[in-house]
Amino acid sequence: MKVIQLHKNESSLIKKAIKNNREAQHVLFELHAPKMLSVCRYYIKDLQQAEEAMLNGFFKVFSNLKSFKNAGSFEGWIRRIMIRESISFLRQKKQMTFSIEDIEYSMDYADDINTDMEVAEIQQLIDLLPEGYRMVFVMYAIEGYKHYEIAEMLNITEGTSKSQLFKARKLLQEKIKELNKTTSYGAS
């Protein structure tokens, strides 16, 4: 049996993976899967469904690897695929809904998020958000998309995107205040 030496050099791994080298594909998967599962998990509450979306995303990554142009980071390219795959997964499951009630919103938000909170606690609070709120919040606050990009990706208006973000932040602030009242986070 011939042993193939794999280098940790990502560009070398990508070249080998393009040629369907399974070991290189496996190493790339192992390098990026934990972060990409987190990305999918932001959008999809259920861990097993998030894993399914991630695996579908990696199938697309390896199927379309030749189209990666080295213009940006490989991780960023994979991340965009995972976001789109998560959105597609939710659309297929008909789990994507957006509140259409009109409210007046302001871009002035109080920063109530306490940095003493654990990542798991923050994820739990994000999970409590209604689907549309959560999706726009994650895309804007965590992924850094602009409202016009979110609107395009989700087939909604920019106004709906802004409204969903406002509502998500307001709801998160309320939940954090409740949490601060019941835990030691509120005691400084």
C-alpha positions in Angstrom: 0.0 0.0 0.0 1.4 3.4 -1.0 1.2 6.1 1.6 0.5 9.6 0.2 2.1 12.4 2.2 -0.4 15.2 2.7 0.8 18.7 3.4 -1.1 21.1 5.6 -0.6 23.7 2.9 -4.2 24.6 2.0 -3.5 25.5 -1.6 -1.7 22.2 -2.2 -4.6 20.4 -0.5 -7.1 22.2 -2.8 -5.1 21.3 -5.9 -5.1 17.6 -4.8 -8.8 17.7 -3.9 -9.7 19.1 -7.3 -8.1 15.9 -8.7 -10.5 13.9 -6.5 -7.8 13.0 -4.0 -10.0 11.6 -1.2 -7.3 12.1 1.5 -6.9 15.8 0.6 -10.7 16.2 0.6 -10.8 14.5 4.0 -8.1 16.8 5.4 -9.9 19.9 4.1 -13.2 18.7 5.6 -11.5 18.0 9.0 -9.9 21.5 8.9 -13.1 23.4 8.1 -16.0 21.2 9.4 -16.1 22.5 13.0 -16.4 26.2 12.0 -18.8 25.4 9.2 -21.1 23.4 11.5 -21.2 26.5 13.7 -22.2 28.6 10.7 -25.0 26.2 9.8 -26.0 26.0 13.5 -26.5 29.8 13.6 -29.3 29.4 11.1 -30.7 26.0 11.9 -31.7 25.3 15.5 -31.6 21.5 15.4 -28.0 20.1 15.5 -28.7 17.1 13.3 -30.4 19.3 10.7 -27.5 21.7 10.8 -25.1 18.7 10.3 -27.2 17.6 7.3 -27.0 21.1 5.8 -23.2 21.2 6.4 -22.7 17.9 4.7 -24.8 19.0 1.7 -22.7 22.2 1.7 -19.4 20.2 1.7 -20.8 18.1 -1.2 -21.2 21.4 -3.1 -17.8 22.6 -2.0 -16.1 19.5 -3.4 -18.3 19.4 -6.5 -17.5 23.1 -7.3 -13.9 23.2 -6.1 -12.6 24.0 -9.6 -14.6 27.3 -9.5 -12.6 28.5 -6.4 -10.4 31.3 -7.9 -8.2 32.1 -4.9 -9.6 35.6 -5.0 -10.4 35.6 -1.3 -9.9 33.1 1.5 -10.9 29.5 1.0 -12.7 29.5 4.4 -14.7 32.6 3.3 -15.7 30.8 0.1 -16.8 27.7 2.0 -18.7 29.9 4.5 -20.8 31.5 1.8 -21.7 28.1 0.5 -22.7 27.0 4.0 -24.9 30.1 4.5 -26.6 29.5 1.2 -27.0 25.8 1.9 -28.6 26.6 5.3 -31.0 29.1 3.8 -31.9 26.5 1.0 -32.4 23.8 3.7 -34.8 26.0 5.6 -36.7 26.9 2.4 -37.0 23.2 1.6 -38.3 22.5 5.0 -40.6 25.6 4.8 -39.2 26.8 8.0 -38.4 30.4 6.8 -40.9 33.0 7.8 -40.7 36.7 8.1 -42.9 39.1 10.1 -44.4 41.7 7.7 -45.9 44.0 10.3 -44.6 47.5 9.8 -42.8 49.1 12.7 -40.8 52.2 13.0 -37.2 51.3 13.7 -34.1 53.2 14.6 -30.5 52.3 14.0 -29.7 53.3 17.6 -29.4 50.1 19.7 -28.3 49.8 23.3 -25.4 47.4 23.6 -26.8 45.2 26.4 -24.8 42.1 25.5 -22.7 41.2 28.5 -19.3 39.8 27.4 -19.3 37.5 30.5 -21.9 35.3 28.7 -20.8 32.0 27.4 -21.0 31.3 23.7 -23.6 28.5 24.4 -25.8 31.0 26.3 -25.6 33.5 23.4 -26.5 30.7 20.9 -29.5 29.7 23.1 -30.7 33.3 23.1 -30.3 33.4 19.3 -32.2 30.1 19.0 -35.1 31.7 20.8 -35.6 34.2 18.0 -38.3 33.6 15.4 -36.8 32.1 12.2 -36.9 35.3 10.1 -35.4 37.4 12.9 -32.7 34.9 13.6 -31.7 34.6 10.0 -31.4 38.3 9.4 -29.7 38.9 12.7 -27.0 36.2 12.0 -26.4 37.4 8.5 -26.0 41.0 9.5 -24.5 40.9 13.0 -22.4 37.8 12.7 -21.7 37.3 9.0 -21.4 41.0 8.2 -23.8 41.1 5.2 -25.3 44.4 4.2 -29.1 44.8 4.1 -29.2 44.8 0.3 -27.3 41.5 0.2 -29.6 39.9 2.8 -32.6 41.1 0.9 -31.3 39.6 -2.3 -30.3 36.3 -0.7 -33.6 35.9 1.2 -35.9 37.3 -1.5 -37.2 40.1 0.8 -37.0 43.9 0.7 -34.2 45.9 2.4 -36.9 47.4 4.6 -38.0 43.9 5.7 -34.3 43.1 6.5 -33.9 46.2 8.5 -37.2 45.6 10.4 -36.3 42.0 11.1 -32.9 43.1 12.5 -34.5 45.7 14.7 -37.0 43.3 16.1 -34.3 40.6 16.6 -32.1 43.0 18.6 -35.0 44.3 20.6 -36.1 40.8 21.5 -32.5 39.8 22.3 -32.1 42.8 24.6 -35.3 41.8 26.4 -34.1 38.3 26.9 -30.6 39.4 28.1 -32.3 41.8 30.6 -34.4 38.9 31.9 -31.3 36.7 32.1 -29.4 39.5 33.9 -32.2 39.7 36.5 -32.1 35.9 37.2 -28.3 35.4 37.2 -25.2 37.0 38.5 -24.5 38.7 35.2 -26.5 41.7 36.4 -24.4 42.1 39.5 -21.2 44.0 38.8 
